[in-house]
Amino acid sequence: MHAQEGLVDITRQLAHPTSAVYAAWSQQEAQLAWGDPGDGWQLAFDDFRFAVGEVDVCRFGPVDGPQYLNRNRYLVLDPERQIVYATSLQTDQGLSFCGTVEVDLEPHQGGTRLRLRERGYYLGDGDSAEAHREGWESMLSALGEYLDARAG
């Protein structure tokens, strides 16, 4: 199996305080809302434990199609400042990604500057940093929309 090392690095400005952004990451119902992959896809948590040393497990994928299993072990949770977790993604064919995700939150211009960095190994031919970047871009847009709807 071929392993390709990669980095996804995205910075977003959100018009909401760091407390609201952190809460959206730390609550299962919030993650289900903004993490939803969209029409024709499904997302569900088998377990959600947002605490240092704990693991959450979610499954997602197209309805009636192949499913992905995502496991996150939380390493650093600094409320309203930083979230760091080890993560893996698995398909029916086996492990497709392993690495870390770091989310830094900084008060900026009346809102929050969010910087997300995913570092790791994309395994096999079916996964890549570019595919993950597209997924994160979509999810971070949905996070902004989720926060806008809650504030409005």
N, C-alpha and C positions, 0 to 999 in steps of 0.2 A: 504494500500500500504506500502510495506517495504522500508525504507530508510537506505542506508548504506553509512556512511561517508568514504571518501577516499582521497588520495593524489597521484598525479602523479608528479614526480620530475625528470626532465631530464636535463642534461648538455651536450652541444655540443660545440666543437671548430669549428668555421667557418673561412676559409681563406680569409675573406673579412672584410673591416672596418665597424665599428659600424654604420656609416652613410648609407652604402649600406644595411645592415641588417634591420635597422629601416625603411628605405624607402620601403623595400619589404613588411613590415607589414602595412605601412601607405597608400599604393596605391591599389585601387581596382583591376586594371588590373594585378598587381603583385600577389595579393592574389588569383585571379582566376587561375593564372598559377601554382603557387606552392601548392595551397590548393586543387587542383583538385583530387578527390578521386581515379581516375584511370579508366581503361577500363570498360565499362558497367555502369558507374556511371555518374551523372551530378551534377553540382554546379552552382548556379546563385544567385546574390544578388538582393533582392527586394529593398534594401536601403543600402547605404554605406556612413557613416558619421564619419570619423575618427577624432573626436574632443572630448574634455572632456565634459561629460554630454550628448553626443549624442549617438545614437544607430545605429548599423548596423544589418541588417536582411538578412540571406542567407538561401537558401533551397538546400538540397543535398540528394542524394539517388540513388539507382539503376534505370536505365532507365526503365520505365514502372513498377516500383515497389514502395514500400512505401517510402515516403519522410520524411525527418527530417527538422525541422525548428529551426534555431539557431539564438538567439538574444544576442548581446553583447552591454553593456552600458559601455563606456569608463570612468574610474574613475581617472586615472593618466596617462598622456602622457608627459614624460620627454625625449625630442628628443635625440636619440642615447644612452639613458641610461635605460629607463624603460617604460613598457606598463602594465597597470593594468586595467582589466575590469571584470564586473559582467556578468555572462553568464548563459544562459538556453538553453536546448535542449528539443524539443517536437516532439512527433510522433503522429500518428492518435489516439493512445491509451491514450495520455495525456503527461504530463511532465515526462521526463525520467532523467533529470539532472539539477541541479542548483548549482552555486558556483562562484568562482573567478578564473581568470587566471592572473598570474604575469610573465612577461617576462623581465628578467634583462640582459642587454648588457654591457660587459666590454671589453675594449681593452686588448688583450692578445696575445703575441707572433706574432705580426704583423697582427693579425686578430681580431676575436671577440669570447669571451666566452659567449655563450648564455645559460641562465638557465631559464627553464620554470617550473612553479609550478601551477598545477591545483588542487584546493581544493574544495571539495563540497560534495553534496549528490547525490548518484546514486539511482534512485527510481525504484521500481518494480524489476522484475526478469530479465528484458531484457537489463540492463546496468550495467557497472562495471568500477572500476578504471583500471583494466587490459585491457579492451576493449578500453578505452580512451588512455591508454599508447601506445597501438599498433597503434592507429590512429595518435597520436602525433609523434611517432617515424617515421612513414611513411611520414607525412607532413614535419617534420624537415629535413629528407633526401631529399625530393623534394625541400625544401627551399635552401639547399646547392647546389643542381644541378641547380636550377634556377639562383642562384648567380654566379656559375661557368660559365654558358652559357652567362650571361650578361657581365662578365668580359673578356671572351675569344674572 
